[in-house]
C-alpha cells in the first residue's frame, strides 16, 4: 500500500475515446484519518502527532515522531503496521512520493503572503484563500473525530460547556448559542476569575468541555482543559493543524486551516467547522430539535 501514487488504468474514456483520468490513491494522511476510529491510546496519539505536522512529522525518525506524540518508538512502528505499512520506512517512502508529486502545485501557493502586490485585488485574493482553507479543512476532517464530537455534544446525559481564547471565544459563544436551541444543559464557561474557579471545581464525568484554542495558544485555556480532564470531564478541542497542547488530554481533536495572506490567522474555516458540527448534532437529535424549538417559541416573551 502506498500513498499519493497515481494508479494505472487502461480503461478508455467513454466520450471521444480518450483515456479516463487515473484515480489517485489515498495519501498516507487520508489513510490515517480513515483508521482513526480504530486507533486507541498511544497509537491515536501517534496519528494526531503525524497529522498535526504532516508531512514533515512523517519524514522524521521514529524516535522523533514518538517524542512528539509522547509515546515509545515501538509504538510508532506498530502504528505504521496498523495503517497498512509493513515498516515505518515504507510509510516514509510513501510520504516522500507524495511530496515529490505535490511540489510546484499552484494549490500550495494559495496562502503565501508574498502573493500580494500593489495591484493585487484584495477581495479576489481573500475569496480564493478563504475558499481554499474551508475546502481543505472539511476535506481533511477526520470523520471518526467528527462522529465522536457529535456523540458527546448531543448526549442528553452530559452537560456541555464551551470556552475559547481572546479571539476564539467568539466561536465558543457561537457554538453555545446554537446548542441552547437544540438541547438542555449548555453553557459558556465564565470569564470572571471567581466564577471560572467555581465552574472548574464543578466539572466531572457528566461534563463535556468544548475548547477553542488556536496558535499562540492560551496558557489559561490549556490549564483549564487539563484540569477538566483530571476531574473526569470529556474534552473536545477545536484547534489549528499544529494543534494546541490541549490535544494531549482531548478525547476529540478537530483541526482547521488558519493560514491566509494576512498578518492574522483566519477563523473562517473554524467557523465552518462549528456549523458542520451543529448540523451534525441536529441530525443526531432528530425529532427532539423541532419539538424544543417549538417549545422555545411558544414561551410568552412578556
N, C-alpha and C positions, 0 to 999 in steps of 0.2 A: 504494500500500500504506500503510495506516495502522495504528497500534497502539491497542489499548484500545477500539475502537469496537464498537458492537453492530450486527451485520448485520441487515438487514430480511428478513423471511420472511413469506409468506402461507400457508404450509402449515398446515392446521388440526391440532390435537391429535387423536390417534386416539380418545381416550376423552372422551366428553362434548362433542365438537365444539369444544373450546377450542383456541386457538392454542398451538402449541408455543413453548416458551421460546426466544427468539432466541439463536443461538450467539454467543459472544464471540470476536472475532478475537484472535489472539495480540498481547500487548503488545510494545513495542519491545524490552524486556529479553528476552522469550521468543524473539523473532526473532534477537537476538544470540546467545543460548545455542544455538539450533538451528544457527547458522552457525559456531560456534567451531571445529569440526573442519576447516573450510575456510580459516580465517584463519592467517596466519603472520607472524612477525616483528613489525614496527611496528603492523600492523593488529590483531594479537592483543593487543598492549599497550593499544591504544585500547579494545578490547572489555572488557578486565579493568578498566581505569580507569572506564569507564562503569558497569559492573555493581557496582563497589566502592562507588560513591556515587550509586546510582540512586534516584530520577530526577534528583536535583539536578545531577549532573555533566553530564547531557544538556541542561540548560537554560542552561548557561554558554556563552560564546562559544567558537568552535572553538579559538581560541588558548589559552584556559584549560584546556580538556579536553586539548589537545595537551601543555601543560606538565605536567599531572597524569600523563600517560602517558609523558612523556619522548620525544615524537616531534614532528614538524613539523605545522603547521596543515594543509598539503595532504594529509597522511596521514589526518587526521580526515575531510576531505572525501571522500577515496577510500573510507574505511571506510563512510561513510553510503551511498555507492553500492553497496558490496559487499553490504550487508544489505537493499537494495531501495529506497532513497530517492534520488531524483534530485539532491537537495541537502541540505545539513545543516539549513537552516531548516525543510524539510519533516519531517525527523526530529524536530526540536524541537516542531513543531506537534502531531505525534502524541503525544509525551510530555505536552504541555500538556493535551490532551484526556483522557488517562489520569488525570492528576492531578485535573482537574475532576470526573471521574466518581467518583473514589475518595474525595473529600473528604466527610467525615461518615460514612463507613462504620464500623460498630462494630468491624470487624476491625482497624482502625487504632488502636483504643484498647486492645487486648488487653494490651499490655505497659506501660501507663502506670503509674508508681509512685503517682500521685495517685488511683488507683482504690481504694487501701486506705483503710479507715476502722475505727473501734473495733469495729464489729460485723461486720467483713469476715471471711469464712471463709477462712483461710489455705490450707487443703488444697484447697478448691474453686478458689481463685484460682490456686494452683500448677498444678493439673491443667489448667486452661484455658491458662495461659501455656506450660507445657511442651509440651502438645499442639500449640499454635499454632506454636512455634518449630521443632519437629520437622517438622511438616507443611510449613511454608514452606521450610525448608532442603531437604527432599527434592524438593518440587515444583519449586523453582527451581534445583536442582543441574544444572549444565551437563553433559549426558550425554557430550559429547566429552571433557571433562576427566576424568570418571569412567573412561571407556574407556582413556584414556592412563595414568591412575594404575594401573589393574589390569594393563595390559600390562607396565608397568615392574616392579611389585611381584611379578608372577607369573613373570617371565623367569628361568629357572634359571641363565642365564649371568651374572646380576648378583647382587651381594651387597646386602642391604637392611639399612640402619641406621636406627633411629628416635631422635628426640631431641625434648625439649619443655622448656618453662619451669617456673616454680615450681609452678603448678597443672596445666598441660597435660602435664607429664611422666607423669602417671598414664595419659593416653591413649596416650602413646608406649609405655609398658610394656604396656598392654592390647593394643595392636596387635602388638607384638613377640611377646608370649606366645601369641597366636593363630597368628602366622605360623610360629613354630618348629615347630608341629604340622603345618603344611602343606607346608613346603619347607625346603631346606638354606640355609645361608649367610644367617642372620638374626641380628641382634644389636641391643642398645640402646647408644647412644653413652654412654661412661663419664662420670661426674660429676666424678671426681677430676681435678685440673688436669693432672698429668703424663700420665696415661693418655689424657686427651682430646687433648692436643697430639700424642701419638704416633698416635692414631687419625686425627686430621685429616691428618697427614702421609701416611698410607697411602691416603687416598681417591684415586680415579681414575676412569677411564672405565668401569670394570666395577662401579661402585657406585651405589646409589640411596640418597639421604638423605631420609628422610621426616621433615619438620619440623612441629611443632605450635607455633604462635605466635599468641597472641590479644592483644587490645589491652591497652595498657601493655606494648608489645612489648619483648622481651628483647634487649638490645644484644648480649649474648654469642651468642645463638642466631642473630641476624642476621649477625654477623661469621662465625660458623661456616658458615652457608649460603652466604655469598658466597665464602668460601674454598673450599668444596666445589665450587661451580660453576666457579671459576677452575681447579681441578685436573681438571675434566672430568667430575665426578660429576653425575648427574641429580638434581634437587631436586623433591620432591613436597611441597606445602605445604597443611596444614590450618590454616585461619585464620577470622577473622570477616568480615563483609561489608564492613568498611572496609579490610581486607587489610593484613597485616604488610608491611613493606618487603622481606621475603624474596620477595614476589611478583615483584620486578624480575628475579630470577635463576631463578625456579622454572620448570620445564618444565610442571608441572601445579599448578593452584590449586583447592582445594576449600573454598568458603566455607560457614560455618554461622551461623545466627542465634544470638545470645547474650543479647539483652536480655530481662529478665523483671522483674516487680515486686519487686526485691531490690536492696540496695546492691552486690551482686556479680553479675557476669555468670555465665550458666549454660553449662556444658559438656554439658548433656543432649543437645542437637541434634548437637553434635560427636561425642559417643559413638555416637549413632545412625548418623552418617555413617561412623564407623570400622567399625561392624558391617555396614553395607551393603558397604563395600569388602571386608571379609573374606569375605562371602558371594559377592561377585562373583569374588574370587580363587579360591574353592573351585570355582566353576563353570568358571573358566578352566582350572584344573589338571586337572579331570575325574578319571579313574581313579587318578591319582597320589596323590590325597589319601587314599582308603581304604587304599591299599597302604602309605603312610607311617604312617598311624595304626595299622595292624595291626602293623607292624614295631616301632613305639614300644611298644605294649602287650605285645609278645612278649618284650621285654627283661626279664631276671630282676632285680627290684628289689634283690636281695641283692648 
